[in-house]
Amino acid sequence: MYSRAWYIVAVLSAAVFLTAMGGGRGGSFTRAPRVQKNYAVKITDTSGKTITGEKFSWEGRIHFSGHLGMAQVVIPFDKVKDLTIGEKKERKIKVTARLKDNKTTTFELDVDSRCYGEARFGSFMLMMDEIQKIVFK
């Protein structure tokens, strides 16, 4: 009886300890994920600093995936000229994509989603709420 209780306590303690080690905002970022296609970008962050990079991805993907009203939408990078980040509302952030045909579409992304890339100095990672604008080259 006691050995079974001890086993349950040990398993629950290990689970709590291991989940507390999660990445989060200050996680252990080491390099950008590998992507199938190279996208060069110029990113302006909310402090006004710019990073010119390549091998850009959103959550390790080469498209944005968000919501337009009740619909889930996927916008491939091939169609995007630039992306302007707007207001944050709860756990979502409004973004406006200017497409290569010069039309625009506004949709929402998760505020804590991440963008990755490679710059001349090494890899970079930014959360969506840390970005002001992304220009695809």
C-alpha positions in Angstrom: 0.0 0.0 0.0 2.7 2.5 1.0 4.9 1.5 -2.0 2.0 2.3 -4.4 1.4 5.6 -2.7 5.1 6.4 -2.8 5.1 5.5 -6.5 2.2 7.9 -7.3 3.8 10.7 -5.3 7.1 10.2 -7.2 5.4 10.2 -10.6 3.4 13.3 -9.9 6.5 15.1 -8.5 8.5 14.2 -11.6 5.7 15.4 -13.8 5.5 18.8 -12.0 9.3 19.2 -12.1 9.6 18.3 -15.8 6.7 20.6 -16.9 8.2 23.5 -14.9 11.3 23.2 -17.1 9.4 24.3 -20.2 10.7 26.9 -22.6 8.4 29.9 -22.1 9.6 33.4 -23.1 13.0 33.0 -21.6 13.4 29.5 -22.9 16.5 27.9 -24.3 16.5 29.2 -27.9 19.6 27.9 -29.7 18.9 28.2 -33.4 16.2 28.7 -36.0 14.3 25.7 -37.2 15.3 24.4 -40.7 12.8 25.3 -43.4 12.1 23.9 -46.9 12.4 27.2 -48.7 14.6 30.3 -48.0 12.7 33.5 -47.3 14.7 36.7 -46.9 13.1 39.3 -44.6 13.7 42.7 -43.0 12.1 42.8 -39.5 11.5 45.9 -37.5 10.9 45.2 -33.8 8.8 47.4 -31.4 11.9 49.2 -30.3 12.6 50.3 -33.9 15.6 48.1 -34.4 15.9 46.1 -37.7 17.2 42.7 -38.4 17.9 41.5 -42.0 17.7 37.8 -42.2 16.9 34.7 -44.2 15.6 31.2 -43.6 12.6 33.0 -42.0 9.8 31.0 -40.5 6.7 31.4 -38.3 6.6 28.7 -35.7 9.0 26.7 -38.0 6.6 26.9 -40.9 6.7 28.9 -44.2 3.2 30.3 -43.8 1.1 32.2 -41.3 -1.8 30.4 -39.7 -4.4 32.4 -37.9 -8.1 33.4 -37.8 -10.2 35.7 -39.9 -13.4 36.0 -38.0 -14.5 32.4 -37.3 -12.5 31.0 -40.2 -9.0 29.5 -39.8 -6.7 30.9 -42.5 -3.3 29.9 -43.9 -1.3 32.6 -45.8 1.8 31.2 -47.6 4.9 33.4 -47.5 4.9 33.2 -51.3 1.9 35.5 -51.4 3.1 38.1 -48.8 4.9 41.3 -49.6 4.9 42.6 -46.1 3.1 42.1 -42.7 2.3 45.0 -40.3 1.5 44.0 -36.7 -1.3 45.9 -35.1 -3.1 45.9 -31.8 -2.9 43.1 -29.2 -6.2 41.9 -27.8 -6.1 39.3 -25.1 -4.1 36.3 -26.5 -4.4 37.4 -30.2 -2.6 40.1 -32.2 -4.1 41.7 -35.3 -1.9 41.7 -38.4 -2.3 43.1 -41.9 -0.7 41.4 -44.8 0.0 43.3 -48.0 0.0 40.6 -50.7 2.1 40.6 -53.8 -1.0 41.6 -55.9 -1.1 44.7 -53.6 -4.4 43.7 -52.0 -4.5 43.5 -48.2 -6.0 41.1 -45.7 -6.3 41.5 -41.9 -6.3 38.4 -39.6 -5.3 37.4 -36.1 -2.3 35.4 -34.9 -1.6 34.0 -31.5 0.3 36.7 -29.6 2.9 34.3 -28.2 3.7 32.7 -31.6 7.3 33.0 -32.7 9.2 34.0 -35.8 12.7 32.6 -36.4 15.5 33.3 -38.9 19.2 33.5 -39.5 21.1 36.8 -39.7 24.8 37.5 -40.3 25.4 37.3 -36.5 23.5 34.0 -36.0 20.0 32.9 -35.3 17.2 35.1 -34.1 13.7 34.6 -32.5 11.0 37.1 -31.9 7.5 36.8 -30.4 4.7 38.3 -32.5 4.1 41.1 -30.0 7.7 42.1 -30.2 7.5 42.8 -34.0 6.3 45.9 -35.7 6.8 45.0 -39.4 8.1 42.2 -41.6 9.1 42.9 -45.2 9.7 39.9 -47.5 12.5 40.5 -50.0 
